[in-house]
Amino acid sequence: MLPIQVPVEEFTTPDPVTADASTMVDDLRLLMERHGIRHLPIVQDGAVVGIVSDRDMRLFAGLSAAEKFQVQASDIMAENPLSVTASTPLDEVAFLMSERKVGSVIVKDEEGALLGIFTATDALNALIEIIREGRASASQE
């Protein structure tokens, strides 16, 4: 059975795809489609400065080609995304996501470098594993 204080790192998607703050909106869309992701950390000088979600991208889908050419990641990203350290307990991270109504959290190592991203999908996978392990333990007793 999983320990009570499971660190978020255990369910974090490591080494996420990222984009630069100057990446154009069409390039962001292509990057997200190519990798099948819905949350894209935006980095500048090695630090996460924002995040773009598929919801953000939908807001700009109706722009003309000329307008899209003028929109960069820095124009549409949510600045200062919620971030936690890898050792933060999973339940605390899930509570923060719920409380702030966000679909992802940036996970950093103890030095503050990007380690990964924890999404609502990762949270569901964690829930599935915890429930299945709980059932397995109960059936062995």
MDTraj code that builds the backbone (N, CA, C; nanometers):
import mdtraj as md
import numpy as np

residues = "MET LEU PRO ILE GLN VAL PRO VAL GLU GLU PHE THR THR PRO ASP PRO VAL THR ALA ASP ALA SER THR MET VAL ASP ASP LEU ARG LEU LEU MET GLU ARG HIS GLY ILE ARG HIS LEU PRO ILE VAL GLN ASP GLY ALA VAL VAL GLY ILE VAL SER ASP ARG ASP MET ARG LEU PHE ALA GLY LEU SER ALA ALA GLU LYS PHE GLN VAL GLN ALA SER ASP ILE MET ALA GLU ASN PRO LEU SER VAL THR ALA SER THR PRO LEU ASP GLU VAL ALA PHE LEU MET SER GLU ARG LYS VAL GLY SER VAL ILE VAL LYS ASP GLU GLU GLY ALA LEU LEU GLY ILE PHE THR ALA THR ASP ALA LEU ASN ALA LEU ILE GLU ILE ILE ARG GLU GLY ARG ALA SER ALA SER GLN GLU".split()
xyz = np.array([
    [0.0839, -0.1182, 0.0000],
    [0.0000, 0.0000, 0.0000],
    [0.0887, 0.1249, 0.0000],
    [0.0430, 0.2300, -0.0680],
    [0.1201, 0.3551, -0.0723],
    [0.1259, 0.4186, 0.0664],
    [0.2388, 0.4805, 0.1004],
    [0.2459, 0.5510, 0.2288],
    [0.1478, 0.6681, 0.2306],
    [0.1109, 0.7091, 0.3502],
    [0.0136, 0.8171, 0.3657],
    [0.0612, 0.9467, 0.2997],
    [0.1857, 0.9839, 0.3176],
    [0.2401, 1.1075, 0.2616],
    [0.3152, 1.0792, 0.1319],
    [0.2420, 1.0606, 0.0246],
    [0.3020, 1.0346, -0.1060],
    [0.3488, 1.1669, -0.1650],
    [0.4775, 1.1791, -0.2021],
    [0.5227, 1.3041, -0.2644],
    [0.4707, 1.3156, -0.4077],
    [0.4397, 1.4360, -0.4482],
    [0.3854, 1.4605, -0.5822],
    [0.4790, 1.4093, -0.6903],
    [0.6067, 1.4054, -0.6625],
    [0.7054, 1.3599, -0.7608],
    [0.6733, 1.2200, -0.8137],
    [0.6130, 1.1355, -0.7306],
    [0.5836, 0.9980, -0.7719],
    [0.4848, 0.9915, -0.8884],
    [0.4054, 1.0953, -0.9071],
    [0.3048, 1.0947, -1.0138],
    [0.3237, 1.2095, -1.1129],
    [0.4361, 1.2773, -1.1025],
    [0.4659, 1.3902, -1.1899],
    [0.5150, 1.3425, -1.3262],
    [0.4700, 1.4099, -1.4309],
    [0.5226, 1.3845, -1.5645],
    [0.6583, 1.4552, -1.5727],
    [0.7680, 1.3783, -1.5846],
    [0.9005, 1.4413, -1.5841],
    [0.9354, 1.5035, -1.7190],
    [1.0302, 1.5938, -1.7149],
    [1.0840, 1.6561, -1.8361],
    [0.9753, 1.6994, -1.9344],
    [0.8884, 1.7903, -1.8927],
    [0.7784, 1.8294, -1.9817],
    [0.8275, 1.9068, -2.1039],
    [0.7482, 1.9005, -2.2079],
    [0.7726, 1.9830, -2.3261],
    [0.7543, 2.1271, -2.2816],
    [0.8421, 2.2153, -2.3248],
    [0.8319, 2.3570, -2.2899],
    [0.8440, 2.4414, -2.4162],
    [0.8108, 2.5679, -2.4020],
    [0.8271, 2.6626, -2.5117],
    [0.8875, 2.7904, -2.4548],
    [0.9479, 2.8674, -2.5435],
    [1.0056, 2.9957, -2.5080],
    [0.8962, 3.1019, -2.5052],
    [0.9161, 3.2056, -2.4273],
    [0.8174, 3.3139, -2.4161],
    [0.7911, 3.3832, -2.5490],
    [0.8844, 3.3740, -2.6428],
    [0.8669, 3.4406, -2.7725],
    [0.8066, 3.3491, -2.8793],
    [0.7711, 3.2271, -2.8437],
    [0.7120, 3.1341, -2.9403],
    [0.5770, 3.1871, -2.9873],
    [0.5561, 3.1828, -3.1175],
    [0.4316, 3.2342, -3.1756],
    [0.3160, 3.1379, -3.1472],
    [0.1942, 3.1928, -3.1426],
    [0.0763, 3.1163, -3.1031],
    [0.0523, 2.9944, -3.1919],
    [0.0723, 3.0034, -3.3212],
    [0.0541, 2.8871, -3.4084],
    [0.1567, 2.7782, -3.3778],
    [0.2790, 2.8186, -3.3444],
    [0.3822, 2.7218, -3.3094],
    [0.3496, 2.6533, -3.1760],
    [0.2897, 2.7276, -3.0846],
    [0.2456, 2.6687, -2.9579],
    [0.1413, 2.5605, -2.9845],
    [0.0443, 2.5934, -3.0682],
    [-0.0630, 2.4994, -3.1013],
    [-0.0051, 2.3722, -3.1622],
    [0.0861, 2.3889, -3.2578],
    [0.1477, 2.2730, -3.3231],
    [0.2259, 2.1881, -3.2234],
    [0.2979, 2.2523, -3.1355],
    [0.3767, 2.1821, -3.0342],
    [0.2854, 2.1007, -2.9423],
    [0.1757, 2.1616, -2.9004],
    [0.0813, 2.0934, -2.8118],
    [0.0139, 1.9769, -2.8837],
    [-0.0233, 1.9960, -3.0079],
    [-0.0861, 1.8885, -3.0851],
    [0.0111, 1.7738, -3.1095],
    [0.1333, 1.8062, -3.1493],
    [0.2339, 1.7049, -3.1805],
    [0.2633, 1.6154, -3.0603],
    [0.2633, 1.6744, -2.9412],
    [0.2977, 1.5989, -2.8210],
    [0.1749, 1.5530, -2.7423],
    [0.0560, 1.5900, -2.7881],
    [-0.0660, 1.5476, -2.7207],
    [-0.0770, 1.5998, -2.5791],
    [-0.0427, 1.7268, -2.5603],
    [-0.0451, 1.7861, -2.4257],
    [-0.1445, 1.9006, -2.4192],
    [-0.1905, 1.9288, -2.2981],
    [-0.2866, 2.0371, -2.2786],
    [-0.2318, 2.1513, -2.1939],
    [-0.1107, 2.1339, -2.1403],
    [-0.0472, 2.2367, -2.0589],
    [0.0979, 2.2483, -2.1020],
    [0.1397, 2.3700, -2.1328],
    [0.2732, 2.3924, -2.1866],
    [0.3456, 2.4977, -2.1027],
    [0.4439, 2.4558, -2.0217],
    [0.5217, 2.5537, -1.9454],
    [0.6003, 2.6451, -2.0405],
    [0.6033, 2.7721, -2.0061],
    [0.6759, 2.8722, -2.0842],
    [0.7992, 2.9115, -2.0037],
    [0.9151, 2.8971, -2.0676],
    [1.0406, 2.9257, -1.9986],
    [1.1128, 3.0443, -2.0616],
    [1.1853, 3.1129, -1.9777],
    [1.2695, 3.2234, -2.0225],
    [1.3932, 3.2222, -1.9347],
    [1.5083, 3.2200, -1.9970],
    [1.6362, 3.2150, -1.9253],
    [1.6406, 3.0983, -1.8263],
    [1.5847, 2.9848, -1.8660],
    [1.5891, 2.8644, -1.7847],
    [1.4876, 2.8550, -1.6725],
    [1.4052, 2.9570, -1.6556],
    [1.3051, 2.9564, -1.5478],
    [1.1641, 2.9554, -1.6067],
    [1.0738, 2.8877, -1.5384],
    [0.9343, 2.8865, -1.5812],
    [0.8727, 3.0224, -1.5450],
    [0.8219, 3.0902, -1.6473],
    [0.7634, 3.2227, -1.6255],
    [0.6120, 3.2237, -1.6496],
    [0.5603, 3.1138, -1.7042],
    [0.4176, 3.1074, -1.7309],
    [0.3769, 2.9701, -1.7791],
    [0.2484, 2.9579, -1.8081],
    [0.1962, 2.8329, -1.8627],
    [0.0830, 2.8665, -1.9585],
    [0.0774, 2.7919, -2.0681],
    [-0.0297, 2.8074, -2.1667],
    [-0.1084, 2.6769, -2.1658],
    [-0.2400, 2.6893, -2.1579],
    [-0.3255, 2.5709, -2.1586],
    [-0.4006, 2.5622, -2.2907],
    [-0.4603, 2.4465, -2.3136],
    [-0.5412, 2.4318, -2.4347],
    [-0.6578, 2.5298, -2.4339],
    [-0.7063, 2.5643, -2.3180],
    [-0.8143, 2.6642, -2.3071],
    [-0.7649, 2.8008, -2.3555],
    [-0.6435, 2.8377, -2.3183],
    [-0.5847, 2.9632, -2.3664],
    [-0.5762, 2.9625, -2.5180],
    [-0.5356, 2.8484, -2.5726],
    [-0.5196, 2.8370, -2.7173],
    [-0.6535, 2.8514, -2.7900],
    [-0.7592, 2.7957, -2.7333],
    [-0.8912, 2.8066, -2.7963],
    [-0.9384, 2.9517, -2.8060],
    [-0.8980, 3.0340, -2.7109],
    [-0.9370, 3.1752, -2.7131],
    [-0.8797, 3.2486, -2.8342],
    [-0.7677, 3.1977, -2.8864],
    [-0.7010, 3.2648, -2.9971],
    [-0.7174, 3.1919, -3.1298],
    [-0.7965, 3.0863, -3.1303],
    [-0.8144, 3.0058, -3.2515],
    [-0.8802, 3.0846, -3.3645],
    [-0.9630, 3.1810, -3.3330],
    [-1.0355, 3.2554, -3.4355],
    [-0.9612, 3.3735, -3.4947],
    [-0.8394, 3.3951, -3.4518],
    [-0.7622, 3.5063, -3.5064],
    [-0.7262, 3.4807, -3.6527],
    [-0.7134, 3.5869, -3.7262],
    [-0.6668, 3.5737, -3.8646],
    [-0.5194, 3.5356, -3.8632],
    [-0.4691, 3.4905, -3.9777],
    [-0.3273, 3.4536, -3.9882],
    [-0.2379, 3.5714, -3.9534],
    [-0.2746, 3.6895, -3.9995],
    [-0.1950, 3.8092, -3.9706],
    [-0.1950, 3.8404, -3.8205],
    [-0.3103, 3.8213, -3.7558],
    [-0.3198, 3.8477, -3.6119],
    [-0.2400, 3.7438, -3.5326],
    [-0.2492, 3.6173, -3.5739],
    [-0.1755, 3.5115, -3.5039],
    [-0.0256, 3.5352, -3.5110],
    [0.0193, 3.5950, -3.6196],
    [0.1613, 3.6224, -3.6374],
    [0.2128, 3.7244, -3.5352],
    [0.1206, 3.7965, -3.4728],
    [0.1598, 3.8999, -3.3769],
    [0.1496, 3.8538, -3.2313],
    [0.0964, 3.7336, -3.2078],
    [0.0728, 3.6871, -3.0708],
    [0.1779, 3.5836, -3.0312],
    [0.2455, 3.6123, -2.9205],
    [0.3484, 3.5230, -2.8671],
    [0.2995, 3.4579, -2.7378],
    [0.3726, 3.3576, -2.6943],
    [0.3398, 3.2898, -2.5686],
    [0.3293, 3.3892, -2.4529],
    [0.4194, 3.4846, -2.4490],
    [0.4184, 3.5820, -2.3392],
    [0.2905, 3.6655, -2.3355],
    [0.2200, 3.6739, -2.4493],
    [0.0952, 3.7509, -2.4561],
    [-0.0240, 3.6748, -2.3994],
    [-0.0187, 3.5423, -2.4021],
    [-0.1364, 3.4653, -2.3627],
    [-0.1155, 3.3773, -2.2397],
    [0.0075, 3.3626, -2.1949],
    [0.0354, 3.2721, -2.0840],
    [-0.0196, 3.3257, -1.9518],
    [-0.0504, 3.2329, -1.8642],
    [-0.0814, 3.2684, -1.7260],
    [0.0539, 3.2826, -1.6573],
    [0.0809, 3.4001, -1.6062],
    [0.2107, 3.4259, -1.5438],
    [0.2179, 3.3656, -1.4043],
    [0.3394, 3.3383, -1.3612],
    [0.3652, 3.2844, -1.2280],
    [0.2740, 3.1665, -1.1952],
    [0.2839, 3.0590, -1.2725],
    [0.1955, 2.9447, -1.2475],
    [0.2216, 2.8825, -1.1105],
    [0.1206, 2.8172, -1.0589],
    [0.1328, 2.7482, -0.9315],
    [0.2461, 2.6473, -0.9416],
    [0.3343, 2.6498, -0.8441],
    [0.4458, 2.5550, -0.8446],
    [0.4673, 2.5016, -0.7038],
    [0.5203, 2.3795, -0.6998],
    [0.5492, 2.3121, -0.5734],
    [0.6827, 2.2415, -0.5874],
    [0.7377, 2.1988, -0.4749],
    [0.8593, 2.1177, -0.4809],
    [0.8194, 1.9713, -0.4945],
    [0.9124, 1.8921, -0.5418],
    [0.8875, 1.7506, -0.5670],
    [0.8448, 1.6746, -0.4423],
    [0.8861, 1.7206, -0.3262],
    [0.8541, 1.6505, -0.2016],
    [0.7193, 1.6900, -0.1417],
    [0.6503, 1.7849, -0.2016],
    [0.5203, 1.8275, -0.1495],
    [0.4238, 1.7083, -0.1532],
    [0.3524, 1.6833, -0.0433],
    [0.2585, 1.5705, -0.0412],
    [0.1510, 1.5837, -0.1495],
    [0.1194, 1.4716, -0.2089],
    [0.0220, 1.4656, -0.3178],
    [-0.1124, 1.5272, -0.2798],
    [-0.1596, 1.4995, -0.1586],
    [-0.2896, 1.5532, -0.1186],
    [-0.2872, 1.7061, -0.1090],
    [-0.1757, 1.7630, -0.0671],
    [-0.1640, 1.9093, -0.0609],
    [-0.1688, 1.9703, -0.2009],
    [-0.1013, 1.9058, -0.2949],
    [-0.1001, 1.9549, -0.4325],
    [-0.2403, 1.9475, -0.4925],
    [-0.3078, 1.8343, -0.4724],
    [-0.4437, 1.8189, -0.5245],
    [-0.5363, 1.9233, -0.4632],
    [-0.5210, 1.9501, -0.3338],
    [-0.6037, 2.0517, -0.2686],
    [-0.5767, 2.1900, -0.3277],
    [-0.4497, 2.2245, -0.3476],
    [-0.4155, 2.3546, -0.4071],
    [-0.4754, 2.3693, -0.5466],
    [-0.4665, 2.2629, -0.6261],
    [-0.5222, 2.2673, -0.7616],
    [-0.6731, 2.2896, -0.7573],
    [-0.7394, 2.2205, -0.6673],
    [-0.8836, 2.2337, -0.6530],
    [-0.9212, 2.3734, -0.6035],
    [-0.8508, 2.4191, -0.5038],
    [-0.8778, 2.5495, -0.4440],
    [-0.8589, 2.6640, -0.5441],
    [-0.7549, 2.6536, -0.6245],
    [-0.7239, 2.7598, -0.7212],
    [-0.7829, 2.7342, -0.8598],
    [-0.8493, 2.6184, -0.8737],
    [-0.9146, 2.5819, -0.9999],
    [-0.8177, 2.5847, -1.1188],
    [-0.7048, 2.5152, -1.1011],
    [-0.6062, 2.5043, -1.2078],
    [-0.5915, 2.3575, -1.2474],
    [-0.5542, 2.3344, -1.3719],
    [-0.5418, 2.1990, -1.4239],
    [-0.4015, 2.1434, -1.4210],
    [-0.3049, 2.2244, -1.3759],
    [-0.1673, 2.1755, -1.3695],
    [-0.0856, 2.2558, -1.2694],
    [0.0222, 2.1940, -1.2265],
    [0.1148, 2.2548, -1.1315],
    [0.2566, 2.2272, -1.1808],
    [0.3396, 2.3270, -1.1748],
    [0.4810, 2.3103, -1.2079],
    [0.5496, 2.2465, -1.0872],
    [0.6251, 2.1405, -1.1123],
    [0.6972, 2.0714, -1.0050],
    [0.8459, 2.1009, -1.0224],
    [0.9044, 2.1538, -0.9147],
    [1.0460, 2.1919, -0.9168],
    [1.1252, 2.1044, -0.8211],
    [1.2546, 2.0911, -0.8496],
    [1.3395, 2.0190, -0.7558],
    [1.3704, 2.1124, -0.6386],
    [1.4462, 2.0633, -0.5446],
    [1.4738, 2.1418, -0.4229],
    [1.5539, 2.2689, -0.4504],
    [1.6224, 2.2744, -0.5659],
    [1.6984, 2.3949, -0.6027],
    [1.6136, 2.4928, -0.6846],
    [1.4923, 2.4555, -0.7159],
    [1.4037, 2.5440, -0.7907],
    [1.4025, 2.5229, -0.9415],
    [1.4725, 2.4206, -0.9900],
    [1.4749, 2.3922, -1.1342],
    [1.3525, 2.3094, -1.1731],
    [1.3063, 2.3284, -1.2947],
    [1.1911, 2.2542, -1.3457],
    [1.2204, 2.1054, -1.3473],
    [1.1369, 2.0300, -1.2773],
    [1.1498, 1.8850, -1.2726],
    [1.0425, 1.8200, -1.3599],
    [0.9212, 1.8765, -1.3542],
    [0.8115, 1.8178, -1.4294],
    [0.6844, 1.8993, -1.4143],
    [0.5761, 1.8373, -1.4580],
    [0.4456, 1.9002, -1.4472],
    [0.3489, 1.7959, -1.3931],
    [0.2624, 1.8373, -1.3036],
    [0.1603, 1.7510, -1.2458],
    [0.0266, 1.8061, -1.2920],
    [-0.0487, 1.7228, -1.3635],
    [-0.1754, 1.7664, -1.4216],
    [-0.2929, 1.6950, -1.3564],
    [-0.4124, 1.7388, -1.3905],
    [-0.5331, 1.6725, -1.3414],
    [-0.5337, 1.5261, -1.3847],
    [-0.4823, 1.4962, -1.5025],
    [-0.4731, 1.3577, -1.5486],
    [-0.3786, 1.2780, -1.4588],
    [-0.2666, 1.3380, -1.4203],
    [-0.1748, 1.2718, -1.3276],
    [-0.2440, 1.2463, -1.1936],
    [-0.3258, 1.3417, -1.1491],
    [-0.3986, 1.3256, -1.0229],
    [-0.4968, 1.2086, -1.0324],
    [-0.5650, 1.1951, -1.1455],
    [-0.6568, 1.0824, -1.1639],
    [-0.5805, 0.9504, -1.1661],
    [-0.4650, 0.9480, -1.2309],
    [-0.3830, 0.8260, -1.2318],
    [-0.3384, 0.7894, -1.0903],
    [-0.3045, 0.8897, -1.0100],
    [-0.2661, 0.8647, -0.8711],
    [-0.3840, 0.8073, -0.7933],
    [-0.5013, 0.8637, -0.8122],
    [-0.6212, 0.8159, -0.7445],
    [-0.6496, 0.6701, -0.7802],
    [-0.6406, 0.6388, -0.9081],
    [-0.6631, 0.5012, -0.9542],
    [-0.5661, 0.4059, -0.8849],
    [-0.4381, 0.4422, -0.8827],
    [-0.3375, 0.3549, -0.8215],
    [-0.3611, 0.3384, -0.6723],
    [-0.3937, 0.4454, -0.6040],
    [-0.4169, 0.4400, -0.4601],
    [-0.5385, 0.3528, -0.4289],
    [-0.6458, 0.3686, -0.5047],
    [-0.7664, 0.2882, -0.4821],
    [-0.7393, 0.1408, -0.5103],
    [-0.6711, 0.1135, -0.6210],
    [-0.6411, -0.0263, -0.6550],
    [-0.5517, -0.0918, -0.5503],
    [-0.4544, -0.0185, -0.5004],
    [-0.3662, -0.0734, -0.3977],
    [-0.4428, -0.0944, -0.2683],
    [-0.5359, -0.0041, -0.2386],
    [-0.6186, -0.0199, -0.1195],
    [-0.7068, -0.1439, -0.1294],
    [-0.7646, -0.1676, -0.2465],
    [-0.8470, -0.2878, -0.2681],
    [-0.7631, -0.4138, -0.2560],
    [-0.6434, -0.4114, -0.3139],
    [-0.5550, -0.5280, -0.3079],
    [-0.5174, -0.5596, -0.1639],
    [-0.4898, -0.4564, -0.0855],
    [-0.4537, -0.4759, 0.0552],
    [-0.5725, -0.5305, 0.1337],
    [-0.6912, -0.4789, 0.1057],
    [-0.8113, -0.5238, 0.1774],
    [-0.8433, -0.6695, 0.1451],
    [-0.8192, -0.7104, 0.0216],
    [-0.8504, -0.8482, -0.0169],
    [-0.7492, -0.9473, 0.0399],
    [-0.6299, -0.8998, 0.0765],
    [-0.5281, -0.9875, 0.1342],
    [-0.5453, -1.0070, 0.2830],
    [-0.6291, -0.9254, 0.3440],
    [-0.6457, -0.9329, 0.4908],
    [-0.7427, -1.0399, 0.5312],
])
top = md.Topology()
chain = top.add_chain()
for i, resn in enumerate(residues, 1):
    res = top.add_residue(resn, chain, resSeq=i)
    for name in ("N", "CA", "C"):
        top.add_atom(name, md.element.get_by_symbol(name[0]), res)
traj = md.Trajectory(xyz[None], top)
